[in-house]
Amino acid sequence: MSIVTLQLGQCGNQIGFEVFDALFSDSHCPQRLCSKRENEAYQASCKERFFSEEENGVPIARAVLVDMEPKVINQTLLKAAQSGRWKYGQHSGFCQKQGSGNNWAYGYSVHGPRHEEPILNLIQKEAEKCDSLSGFFIIMSMAGGTGSGLGAFVTQNLQDQYSSSLKMNQIIWPYGTGEVIVQNYNSILTLSHLYRSSDALLVHENDAVHKICAKLMNIKHISFSDINQVLAHQLGSVFQPTYSAEGSFHYRRNPLGDLMENLVPHPEFKMLGVRNIPQMSENSLAYSTFTWAGLLKHLRQMLISNAKMEEGIDWQVRPPLSGLPTLGKTSLNKELHFNTSIANLLILRGKDVHSADLGGFKDPALYTSWLAPDNAFNVWKTQRAFSKYEKSAALVSNSQFLVKPLDVIVGKAWNMFASKAYIHQYTKFGIEEEDFLDSFTLLEQVVASYRNL
């Protein structure tokens, strides 16, 4: 089954390019760990998901690119075409001459309705090229104007027109010290609207990815391109093919559906995060060896202590003892900042993958009480290595990881709203104070639900 990717705004288009490039590079890199036949099946599965029929031997990304200024889209189309390895479709981009000026209301209320028809036509054309459509993967930031405002508008339209197809929004969470004064308004409006129309929100925090670039990749002067490559690596490690069942050598057909089924058991909880191990520069990799036991021990501790990378993990955090009365459990949680999960999906790729011991992730103490660990934990595997790592693991979690950042953004937005700062910039494009209040109510409910796990 195929996934149609929507790249929205500057951020969405730049990340989208890196994602397709990472998927293509990985599926075409030489493999020592699996047979030629297996490798061909992996390539075919990747291609069915993300690329359509070739033009002169060059695969075409199943993507629609949308931005309200032409510069980034033109650069993105050109960069892909010049790579000579894959490209975007000739008519897959839509752009205008005037951006949204970092105003969510302008993207949502002006650009959205004005350009609804041509954008939805492009999406329909792309969807019709798929023999079988798994759903939409929508890449956008939440702090600006076009990606966030128009992104929320487009997602809502997809919900109406493709109600049986899944929608996953990949959202870039802004830097805590962002450069856009109204980024907290834009963020709460984006999140509250997506919470109503998307099936899952896969969230990446700019601050966390920045730290990975600095500490693990040893990059001195970090550019957006560096950050986007780390994001693309993480997304590739989730979306590249894996076997459909233990002992099977068939690749799973419906990656989006399987992800949702494993990770979103209830519509109140749809915030997902990704952690990867190992992540390092080529230079460091040459001197490193990994065991599954070591990788999984670190990954489990990253999960329960809510660390985004393997450096600086707090090893003091322990799961609350199972069997304690809930009251004791809660106070312990607060004390240690233990990150409770609703569901986890572990994706293992590479050598001796079937020998990995997963017991640590099946511990009921990691999960909320209303879902049995058998339902809360799933694992996908393939012997084929991903990217440059002989062994690698990705963990996609539905957990409390965003409670604090979400609480902070809602708090900052509320403080501005209480003093009516910049509200006129939104009301003049039809977003009323009521809309803000609805957003606050919805997101405070989300924070409370996750906090009470």
C-alpha positions as CSV (number, residue, x, y, z in Angstrom):
1,M,0.0,0.0,0.0
2,S,1.2,3.5,-0.8
3,I,1.5,6.7,1.3
4,V,1.0,10.1,-0.2
5,T,3.3,12.7,1.5
6,L,2.2,16.3,1.7
7,Q,5.0,18.8,2.2
8,L,3.6,22.1,3.5
9,G,5.4,25.4,4.0
10,Q,9.2,26.0,4.0
11,C,9.8,23.6,6.8
12,G,7.7,20.8,5.4
13,N,9.2,21.0,1.9
14,Q,12.8,21.0,3.2
15,I,12.3,18.1,5.5
16,G,10.2,16.2,2.8
17,F,13.1,16.4,0.4
18,E,15.5,14.9,3.0
19,V,13.0,12.1,3.9
20,F,12.7,11.0,0.3
21,D,16.4,11.2,-0.2
22,A,17.1,9.1,2.9
23,L,14.5,6.5,1.9
24,F,16.0,6.3,-1.6
25,S,19.6,6.1,-0.4
26,D,18.9,3.5,2.2
27,S,17.0,1.2,-0.2
28,H,19.8,1.4,-2.7
29,C,22.8,1.0,-0.5
30,P,24.7,-2.2,-0.8
31,Q,23.8,-4.8,1.8
32,R,26.0,-7.5,3.4
33,L,23.4,-8.7,5.9
34,C,20.7,-10.1,3.8
35,S,20.3,-12.1,0.6
36,K,20.0,-10.5,-2.8
37,R,16.4,-11.7,-3.1
38,E,15.5,-10.2,0.3
39,N,17.1,-6.9,-0.6
40,E,15.1,-6.8,-3.8
41,A,11.9,-7.4,-1.9
42,Y,12.9,-4.6,0.5
43,Q,13.5,-2.2,-2.4
44,A,10.2,-3.1,-4.1
45,S,8.3,-2.6,-0.8
46,C,10.0,0.9,-0.2
47,K,9.2,1.9,-3.8
48,E,5.5,0.8,-3.6
49,R,5.2,3.0,-0.4
50,F,6.9,6.2,-1.4
51,F,7.7,6.3,-5.2
52,S,5.6,5.8,-8.3
53,E,6.4,4.6,-11.8
54,E,9.7,5.6,-13.2
55,E,10.3,8.2,-15.9
56,N,13.3,7.3,-17.9
57,G,14.3,5.0,-15.1
58,V,14.0,7.7,-12.4
59,P,11.5,7.0,-9.6
60,I,9.0,9.8,-8.8
61,A,8.2,10.7,-5.2
62,R,4.5,10.2,-4.2
63,A,4.3,13.8,-2.9
64,V,2.5,17.1,-3.2
65,L,4.5,20.2,-2.4
66,V,2.6,23.3,-1.2
67,D,4.0,26.7,-0.2
68,M,2.7,30.3,-0.5
69,E,6.1,31.5,-1.8
70,P,7.8,30.0,-4.8
71,K,11.5,30.0,-3.7
72,V,11.6,26.9,-1.5
73,I,9.5,24.7,-3.8
74,N,11.6,25.6,-6.8
75,Q,14.8,24.8,-4.9
76,T,13.3,21.5,-3.7
77,L,12.1,20.4,-7.1
78,L,15.5,21.3,-8.6
79,K,17.6,19.6,-5.9
80,A,15.7,16.3,-6.4
81,A,15.9,16.5,-10.2
82,Q,19.7,17.3,-10.0
83,S,20.3,14.3,-7.8
84,G,19.6,12.1,-10.8
85,R,18.4,9.4,-8.5
86,W,14.8,10.3,-7.9
87,K,12.6,13.3,-8.5
88,Y,9.2,14.9,-7.9
89,G,6.4,14.8,-10.4
90,Q,6.3,17.5,-13.0
91,H,3.1,19.0,-11.7
92,S,3.3,18.1,-8.0
93,G,4.0,21.6,-6.6
94,F,1.6,24.4,-5.8
95,C,2.9,27.9,-4.9
96,Q,1.9,31.5,-4.9
97,K,3.7,34.8,-4.7
98,Q,2.8,35.9,-1.2
99,G,3.4,34.0,2.1
100,S,1.4,34.0,5.3
101,G,3.7,36.3,7.3
102,N,3.9,33.8,10.2
103,N,0.2,34.4,10.8
104,W,-1.8,31.1,11.4
105,A,-5.1,32.9,10.7
106,Y,-3.9,34.0,7.3
107,G,-2.8,30.5,6.3
108,Y,-6.0,29.0,7.6
109,S,-8.7,31.5,6.8
110,V,-7.3,33.2,3.6
111,H,-4.9,31.0,1.8
112,G,-6.8,27.8,2.7
113,P,-10.2,28.6,1.2
114,R,-8.7,30.6,-1.7
115,H,-6.5,27.8,-2.9
116,E,-8.5,24.8,-1.7
117,E,-9.5,23.5,-5.1
118,P,-6.1,23.4,-6.9
119,I,-4.4,21.9,-3.8
120,L,-7.1,19.2,-3.4
121,N,-6.9,18.4,-7.1
122,L,-3.2,17.8,-6.9
123,I,-3.7,15.5,-3.9
124,Q,-6.4,13.7,-5.7
125,K,-4.2,13.1,-8.7
126,E,-1.5,11.7,-6.5
127,A,-3.9,9.5,-4.6
128,E,-5.3,8.1,-7.8
129,K,-1.9,6.9,-8.9
130,C,-1.8,4.5,-5.9
131,D,-3.1,1.0,-6.5
132,S,-4.0,1.0,-2.9
133,L,-3.8,4.1,-0.6
134,S,-2.7,3.5,3.0
135,G,-3.1,7.2,3.9
136,F,-1.4,10.6,4.0
137,F,1.8,11.7,5.8
138,I,1.7,15.4,6.3
139,I,4.9,17.2,7.1
140,M,4.6,20.7,8.6
141,S,5.8,23.1,11.3
142,M,3.4,24.4,13.9
143,A,4.9,27.8,14.7
144,G,4.8,29.7,11.3
145,G,1.9,30.6,9.1
146,T,1.7,28.5,5.9
147,G,2.8,25.1,7.2
148,S,0.7,25.4,10.3
149,G,-2.4,27.4,9.2
150,L,-2.7,26.0,5.7
151,G,-1.6,22.6,7.1
152,A,-4.5,22.5,9.6
153,F,-6.9,23.6,6.8
154,V,-5.7,20.9,4.4
155,T,-5.8,18.1,7.1
156,Q,-9.4,19.1,7.9
157,N,-10.3,18.8,4.2
158,L,-8.6,15.4,3.9
159,Q,-10.7,14.3,6.9
160,D,-13.8,15.2,5.0
161,Q,-12.8,13.9,1.6
162,Y,-10.8,10.8,2.5
163,S,-12.5,9.8,5.8
164,S,-11.4,6.2,5.4
165,S,-7.7,7.0,4.7
166,L,-5.4,7.5,7.6
167,K,-3.8,10.9,8.3
168,M,-0.5,11.2,10.2
169,N,0.9,14.7,10.7
170,Q,4.6,15.1,11.3
171,I,5.0,18.3,13.3
172,I,8.1,20.3,14.1
173,W,7.8,21.7,17.6
174,P,9.4,25.2,17.7
175,Y,12.6,26.1,19.6
176,G,11.8,27.2,23.2
177,T,13.4,30.5,22.4
178,G,11.8,30.9,19.0
179,E,12.2,33.9,16.7
180,V,8.5,34.3,16.0
181,I,6.8,36.3,18.7
182,V,3.4,34.7,18.0
183,Q,4.7,31.1,17.7
184,N,2.8,30.0,20.8
185,Y,-0.5,31.2,19.4
186,N,0.2,29.5,16.1
187,S,1.2,26.3,17.9
188,I,-1.9,26.0,20.1
189,L,-4.2,26.7,17.1
190,T,-2.3,24.1,15.0
191,L,-2.4,21.4,17.7
192,S,-6.0,21.9,18.6
193,H,-7.2,21.8,15.0
194,L,-5.1,18.7,14.2
195,Y,-6.3,17.0,17.3
196,R,-9.8,17.1,15.8
197,S,-8.9,16.0,12.3
198,S,-5.7,13.9,12.3
199,D,-5.3,10.2,13.4
200,A,-1.9,10.7,14.9
201,L,0.6,13.5,15.5
202,L,4.3,12.5,15.3
203,V,6.2,15.2,17.1
204,H,9.8,16.3,16.8
205,E,11.2,19.0,19.0
206,N,13.7,21.3,17.4
207,D,15.6,21.7,20.6
208,A,16.0,17.9,21.0
209,V,17.2,17.4,17.4
210,H,19.6,20.4,17.7
211,K,21.2,18.7,20.7
212,I,21.6,15.4,18.8
213,C,23.4,17.3,16.0
214,A,25.7,19.0,18.5
215,K,26.4,16.2,21.0
216,L,26.1,12.9,19.0
217,M,26.9,14.1,15.4
218,N,29.6,16.5,16.6
219,I,28.5,19.2,14.2
220,K,30.1,22.5,15.0
221,H,27.9,25.0,13.0
222,I,24.4,23.4,12.9
223,S,22.3,24.3,9.8
224,F,18.6,23.5,9.1
225,S,19.9,21.0,6.6
226,D,21.8,19.1,9.4
227,I,18.6,19.1,11.6
228,N,16.5,17.9,8.7
229,Q,18.9,15.0,7.9
230,V,18.6,13.8,11.5
231,L,14.8,14.0,11.2
232,A,14.8,12.2,7.9
233,H,17.0,9.4,9.4
234,Q,14.5,9.0,12.3
235,L,11.5,8.9,10.0
236,G,13.2,6.5,7.6
237,S,14.0,4.2,10.4
238,V,10.2,4.0,11.2
239,F,8.8,3.9,7.7
240,Q,11.2,1.6,5.8
241,P,9.9,-2.0,5.4
242,T,9.9,-4.5,8.2
243,Y,8.7,-8.2,8.2
244,S,5.0,-8.6,8.8
245,A,5.4,-11.3,11.5
246,E,7.9,-13.2,13.5
247,G,9.7,-15.7,11.2
248,S,8.1,-14.3,8.1
249,F,10.1,-12.9,5.2
250,H,7.2,-10.9,3.8
251,Y,7.2,-7.2,4.3
252,R,4.2,-5.6,5.9
253,R,1.8,-4.0,3.5
254,N,0.1,-1.2,5.5
255,P,2.7,0.7,7.5
256,L,0.5,3.6,8.5
257,G,-2.4,1.4,9.5
258,D,-0.1,-0.9,11.5
259,L,1.5,2.0,13.2
260,M,-1.9,3.5,14.3
261,E,-3.2,0.1,15.4
262,N,-0.2,-0.5,17.6
263,L,0.1,3.0,19.0
264,V,-3.2,4.9,19.1
265,P,-5.7,2.8,21.1
266,H,-7.8,5.8,22.0
267,P,-8.5,9.1,20.2
268,E,-7.8,11.1,23.3
269,F,-4.2,10.0,23.1
270,K,-2.5,10.6,19.7
271,M,0.9,12.3,20.4
272,L,3.8,10.1,19.2
273,G,7.5,10.6,19.6
274,V,10.5,8.8,18.1
275,R,13.8,7.8,19.8
276,N,16.7,6.3,17.8
277,I,19.9,4.5,18.8
278,P,22.7,4.6,17.8
279,Q,23.0,8.1,16.3
280,M,26.6,9.2,15.5
281,S,28.9,10.7,13.0
282,E,30.7,8.5,10.4
283,N,34.0,9.1,12.2
284,S,32.8,7.8,15.6
285,L,31.0,4.9,14.0
286,A,34.3,3.4,12.7
287,Y,35.4,2.9,16.3
288,S,32.1,1.6,17.7
289,T,30.6,-1.9,18.2
290,F,27.1,-2.6,19.4
291,T,25.2,-5.4,21.0
292,W,21.4,-5.7,21.1
293,A,21.5,-6.0,24.9
294,G,23.4,-2.7,25.2
295,L,21.3,-0.8,22.7
296,L,18.0,-1.9,24.2
297,K,19.1,-1.2,27.8
298,H,19.9,2.4,26.8
299,L,16.8,2.8,24.7
300,R,14.6,1.6,27.6
301,Q,16.2,4.0,30.0
302,M,15.8,6.8,27.4
303,L,12.1,6.0,27.3
304,I,11.4,5.9,31.0
305,S,13.5,8.9,31.9
306,N,12.2,10.8,28.9
307,A,15.6,11.4,27.3
308,K,15.7,12.2,23.6
309,M,19.3,10.8,23.1
310,E,21.6,8.3,24.7
311,E,23.9,10.9,26.1
312,G,23.1,12.3,29.5
313,I,20.4,9.7,30.4
314,D,19.2,9.8,34.0
315,W,19.9,6.3,35.2
316,Q,18.2,7.0,38.6
317,V,14.7,6.9,37.2
318,R,13.1,3.5,37.7
319,P,9.7,2.1,36.9
320,P,7.3,2.3,39.9
321,L,7.1,-1.1,41.5
322,S,4.1,-3.1,40.1
323,G,1.6,-3.9,42.8
324,L,1.9,-0.7,44.8
325,P,-1.3,1.0,45.4
326,T,-1.9,3.7,42.8
327,L,-1.5,6.5,45.3
328,G,2.0,5.4,46.0
329,K,2.7,5.0,42.3
330,T,1.7,8.5,41.6
331,S,3.8,10.2,44.2
332,L,6.8,8.1,43.1
333,N,6.1,9.1,39.5
334,K,6.2,12.8,40.4
335,E,9.4,12.4,42.4
336,L,11.3,10.7,39.7
337,H,9.7,12.1,36.6
338,F,9.0,8.6,35.3
339,N,7.6,8.7,31.8
340,T,4.5,6.4,31.6
341,S,3.6,4.9,28.2
342,I,0.3,4.0,26.7
343,A,1.9,2.1,23.9
344,N,5.4,1.4,22.4
345,L,6.5,0.1,19.1
346,L,10.1,-1.1,18.8
347,I,11.6,-1.4,15.4
348,L,14.8,-3.4,15.1
349,R,17.0,-3.5,12.0
350,G,20.2,-5.4,11.3
351,K,22.4,-8.3,12.2
352,D,21.2,-11.1,14.6
353,V,17.9,-9.2,15.0
354,H,16.1,-12.3,16.1
355,S,18.4,-12.8,19.1
356,A,17.4,-9.5,20.7
357,D,15.8,-9.9,24.2
358,L,12.8,-7.6,24.5
359,G,11.8,-8.5,28.1
360,G,12.6,-5.0,29.4
361,F,9.9,-3.4,27.2
362,K,7.2,-5.9,28.3
363,D,7.3,-4.8,32.0
364,P,3.7,-3.9,32.9
365,A,5.1,-1.1,35.2
366,L,6.1,0.9,32.0
367,Y,2.4,1.1,30.9
368,T,-0.9,2.6,31.9
369,S,-3.1,0.1,33.8
370,W,-6.0,0.1,31.2
371,L,-4.1,-1.6,28.4
372,A,-2.5,-5.1,28.8
373,P,1.2,-5.1,28.1
374,D,0.5,-7.6,25.2
375,N,-1.5,-4.9,23.5
376,A,0.7,-2.0,24.6
377,F,4.0,-3.3,23.3
378,N,4.8,-4.4,19.7
379,V,8.0,-5.1,17.8
380,W,8.8,-5.0,14.1
381,K,12.0,-6.5,12.8
382,T,14.1,-7.0,9.6
383,Q,17.6,-8.4,9.1
384,R,18.3,-5.8,6.6
385,A,20.4,-3.0,8.2
386,F,19.3,0.6,7.9
387,S,21.5,3.4,6.6
388,K,25.1,3.0,7.9
389,Y,24.4,1.1,11.1
390,E,24.9,-2.7,11.3
391,K,22.4,-2.8,14.2
392,S,19.9,0.0,14.9
393,A,16.7,0.4,16.9
394,A,13.9,3.0,16.7
395,L,11.2,3.4,19.4
396,V,7.9,5.0,18.6
397,S,6.1,5.9,21.8
398,N,2.7,7.2,22.8
399,S,3.7,8.4,26.3
400,Q,3.8,11.4,28.6
401,F,6.8,12.9,26.8
402,L,5.1,16.0,25.7
403,V,3.2,16.9,28.9
404,K,5.8,19.5,30.0
405,P,6.5,21.2,26.6
406,L,2.7,21.3,25.8
407,D,2.0,22.8,29.2
408,V,4.7,25.5,28.7
409,I,3.4,26.5,25.2
410,V,-0.3,26.6,26.4
411,G,0.9,28.7,29.5
412,K,2.9,31.2,27.4
413,A,0.0,31.6,24.9
414,W,-2.5,32.1,27.7
415,N,-0.4,34.8,29.3
416,M,-0.3,36.7,25.9
417,F,-4.0,36.1,25.3
418,A,-4.9,37.3,28.8
419,S,-3.3,40.7,28.0
420,K,-4.9,40.6,24.5
421,A,-1.5,40.9,22.9
422,Y,-1.5,40.5,19.0
423,I,-5.1,39.2,19.0
424,H,-6.1,41.8,16.4
425,Q,-3.8,40.1,13.9
426,Y,-5.9,37.0,14.1
427,T,-9.4,38.5,14.5
428,K,-9.0,40.6,11.3
429,F,-8.8,37.2,9.4
430,G,-11.8,35.7,11.1
431,I,-10.2,33.8,14.0
432,E,-12.2,35.0,17.0
433,E,-11.4,35.0,20.7
434,E,-13.8,32.0,21.0
435,D,-11.5,30.0,18.7
436,F,-8.6,30.7,21.1
437,L,-10.6,29.7,24.1
438,D,-11.7,26.4,22.4
439,S,-8.0,25.7,21.6
440,F,-7.0,26.3,25.2
441,T,-9.8,24.1,26.5
442,L,-9.0,21.2,24.2
443,L,-5.2,21.3,24.9
444,E,-5.6,21.6,28.7
445,Q,-7.8,18.5,28.5
446,V,-5.0,16.7,26.5
447,V,-2.4,17.7,29.1
448,A,-4.7,16.5,31.9
449,S,-5.4,13.1,30.2
450,Y,-1.7,12.4,29.7
451,R,-0.8,13.6,33.1
452,N,-3.3,11.2,34.7
453,L,-2.0,8.0,33.1
